[in-house]
Amino acid sequence: MSTQSMSPAARLARRVFHGRNPLTRTSDRVESAVFMTALLIALLGVPIAAATGSEVYARESVSSAEQLRTRHQVEATLLEDTGTHVATGVTGPVVRASWQSPDGTPRQGGVTAAYDLKTGSTVLVWIDENGAVTTPPLTSEGAVITAIGWTATMLLGLVCALCSAHLLTVHLNRRRNARRWEAEWAAVEPEWTRRRR
């Protein structure tokens, strides 16, 4: 059976498992060994990445529950127009505003507001248990996304490293084989051309 008529899986198996083929070179066996080792490490990496993702999810879930418990959304009253400020981010300019802490203490500070709001307008902000402006709490969906991101990044990094190792092995083997072929041809070619004359 010719290699052209074989399925891709059969061709791959033939390249990886050489059996007792007398034409198989040591470099071919090294290439196959690197491929099989990379495949084994990749398969072992799946449960390790999944366990890491599970650990990240557990940690982020605890953090999410803590943030949801300690962070509160309140109304902040703007103490100046937003139109007089240059935007410092994609969400709008930071302007002075006042709000109340969870214990009722009045607080003032900078908050991010939309464009073209007047003094006295209100915006929703997240504050911590001390009354300081903070970021929104991490949600359970955010914890899932973070865990998936860690898992995918680990798997992708592992696969890229293993593919690079295999491709480097193939490249070095082909260069070595080409040099050996050239050296052998240089030794045989004069004799061969003399016989052809």
C-alpha positions as CSV (number, residue, x, y, z in Angstrom):
1,M,0.0,0.0,0.0
2,S,1.4,3.4,-1.0
3,T,1.6,6.2,1.6
4,Q,-0.6,8.4,-0.7
5,S,-3.5,5.9,-0.4
6,M,-3.3,5.7,3.4
7,S,-5.4,7.8,5.7
8,P,-3.8,10.6,7.7
9,A,-4.0,8.6,10.9
10,A,-2.3,5.6,9.3
11,R,0.4,7.8,7.9
12,L,1.0,9.3,11.3
13,A,1.1,5.9,13.0
14,R,3.6,4.7,10.3
15,R,5.9,7.7,11.0
16,V,5.7,7.3,14.8
17,F,5.8,3.5,15.1
18,H,8.6,2.2,12.9
19,G,8.6,-1.3,14.1
20,R,11.6,-3.3,12.8
21,N,11.9,-1.4,9.5
22,P,15.6,-1.7,8.5
23,L,15.5,1.7,6.7
24,T,14.6,3.5,9.9
25,R,17.4,5.8,11.0
26,T,18.3,6.7,14.6
27,S,17.1,10.2,14.0
28,D,13.7,8.9,13.0
29,R,13.5,7.0,16.3
30,V,14.6,10.1,18.2
31,E,11.9,12.1,16.4
32,S,9.3,9.5,17.3
33,A,10.4,9.3,20.9
34,V,10.2,13.1,21.3
35,F,6.7,13.1,19.7
36,M,5.4,10.3,22.0
37,T,6.9,12.0,25.1
38,A,5.3,15.3,24.1
39,L,2.0,13.6,23.6
40,L,2.2,11.8,26.9
41,I,3.1,15.1,28.8
42,A,0.2,16.9,27.0
43,L,-2.2,14.2,28.1
44,L,-0.9,14.3,31.7
45,G,-1.1,18.1,31.6
46,V,-4.9,18.0,31.1
47,P,-5.8,16.8,34.6
48,I,-3.1,19.0,36.1
49,A,-4.5,22.1,34.4
50,A,-8.0,21.1,35.4
51,A,-6.9,20.7,39.0
52,T,-5.2,24.1,38.9
53,G,-8.4,25.7,37.4
54,S,-10.5,24.1,40.1
55,E,-8.1,25.5,42.8
56,V,-8.3,29.0,41.2
57,Y,-12.1,28.8,41.1
58,A,-12.2,27.8,44.8
59,R,-10.0,30.7,45.7
60,E,-11.8,33.2,43.5
61,S,-15.2,32.0,44.9
62,V,-14.0,32.8,48.4
63,S,-12.8,36.2,47.3
64,S,-16.1,36.8,45.4
65,A,-18.1,36.0,48.5
66,E,-15.9,38.2,50.7
67,Q,-16.2,41.1,48.2
68,L,-20.0,40.7,47.8
69,R,-20.3,40.9,51.6
70,T,-18.0,43.9,52.2
71,R,-18.7,46.1,49.1
72,H,-21.8,48.1,48.7
73,Q,-23.2,50.2,45.9
74,V,-24.3,53.7,46.9
75,E,-25.3,57.0,45.2
76,A,-22.6,59.7,45.1
77,T,-23.6,63.3,44.5
78,L,-21.3,65.2,42.2
79,L,-19.8,68.4,43.7
80,E,-18.7,69.7,40.3
81,D,-19.6,69.5,36.6
82,T,-17.9,66.7,34.6
83,G,-17.7,68.9,31.5
84,T,-14.8,70.9,33.1
85,H,-12.6,67.8,33.5
86,V,-10.5,65.9,31.0
87,A,-11.4,62.2,30.8
88,T,-8.8,60.0,32.5
89,G,-10.2,56.7,31.2
90,V,-12.6,55.2,28.8
91,T,-15.5,55.5,31.3
92,G,-15.3,59.3,31.8
93,P,-13.6,61.9,33.9
94,V,-12.9,61.7,37.6
95,V,-14.7,64.4,39.6
96,R,-15.3,65.3,43.3
97,A,-18.4,63.8,44.8
98,S,-19.9,63.0,48.2
99,W,-21.5,59.9,49.6
100,Q,-22.2,58.1,52.8
101,S,-20.2,55.3,54.4
102,P,-22.1,52.1,55.5
103,D,-22.0,53.5,59.1
104,G,-23.6,56.8,57.9
105,T,-20.4,58.9,57.9
106,P,-20.3,61.4,55.1
107,R,-17.3,60.9,52.7
108,Q,-15.9,62.9,49.8
109,G,-13.5,62.0,47.0
110,G,-13.0,61.4,43.3
111,V,-15.4,59.2,41.4
112,T,-15.6,58.4,37.7
113,A,-18.7,59.8,36.1
114,A,-20.2,60.0,32.6
115,Y,-19.6,63.1,30.4
116,D,-21.8,66.2,30.6
117,L,-23.2,65.7,34.1
118,K,-23.9,68.8,36.2
119,T,-23.2,69.5,39.9
120,G,-25.8,67.7,42.0
121,S,-26.2,64.8,39.7
122,T,-25.9,61.3,41.2
123,V,-23.9,58.4,40.1
124,L,-23.6,54.8,41.5
125,V,-20.3,53.9,43.0
126,W,-19.0,50.8,44.8
127,I,-17.5,51.4,48.3
128,D,-15.8,49.1,50.8
129,E,-16.8,48.7,54.4
130,N,-14.6,51.7,55.3
131,G,-16.5,53.9,52.8
132,A,-13.7,54.2,50.3
133,V,-14.5,54.0,46.6
134,T,-13.4,50.6,45.2
135,T,-14.0,48.4,42.2
136,P,-17.1,46.3,41.7
137,P,-17.1,42.9,43.5
138,L,-16.0,39.8,41.7
139,T,-19.1,37.8,40.8
140,S,-19.5,34.1,40.7
141,E,-19.5,34.3,36.9
142,G,-16.2,36.3,37.1
143,A,-14.7,33.5,39.3
144,V,-15.7,30.9,36.6
145,I,-14.2,33.0,33.8
146,T,-10.9,33.5,35.8
147,A,-10.6,29.8,36.4
148,I,-11.3,28.9,32.8
149,G,-8.7,31.5,31.7
150,W,-6.0,30.0,34.0
151,T,-6.8,26.5,32.7
152,A,-6.8,27.5,29.1
153,T,-3.6,29.5,29.5
154,M,-1.8,26.6,31.1
155,L,-2.9,24.1,28.5
156,L,-2.1,26.5,25.6
157,G,1.4,27.2,27.1
158,L,2.1,23.5,27.5
159,V,1.0,22.6,24.0
160,C,3.0,25.4,22.5
161,A,6.1,24.4,24.4
162,L,5.7,20.7,23.4
163,C,5.0,21.6,19.8
164,S,8.1,23.8,19.7
165,A,10.2,21.0,21.2
166,H,9.0,18.5,18.5
167,L,9.3,20.9,15.6
168,L,12.9,21.8,16.8
169,T,13.8,18.2,16.9
170,V,12.4,17.6,13.4
171,H,14.2,20.7,12.1
172,L,17.6,19.6,13.6
173,N,17.2,16.0,12.3
174,R,16.5,17.2,8.8
175,R,19.5,19.5,8.8
176,R,21.7,16.7,10.2
177,N,20.3,14.2,7.6
178,A,20.9,16.7,4.8
179,R,24.5,17.3,5.8
180,R,25.1,13.5,6.0
181,W,23.5,13.0,2.6
182,E,25.7,15.8,1.1
183,A,28.8,14.3,2.6
184,E,28.0,10.8,1.3
185,W,27.2,12.1,-2.1
186,A,30.4,14.1,-2.2
187,A,32.2,10.8,-1.6
188,V,30.2,8.7,-4.1
189,E,29.6,11.3,-6.9
190,P,33.1,11.2,-8.4
191,E,33.1,7.4,-8.7
192,W,29.5,7.4,-10.0
193,T,30.1,10.0,-12.7
194,R,33.3,8.3,-13.9
195,R,31.3,5.0,-14.4
196,R,28.6,6.9,-16.3
197,R,31.1,8.1,-18.9
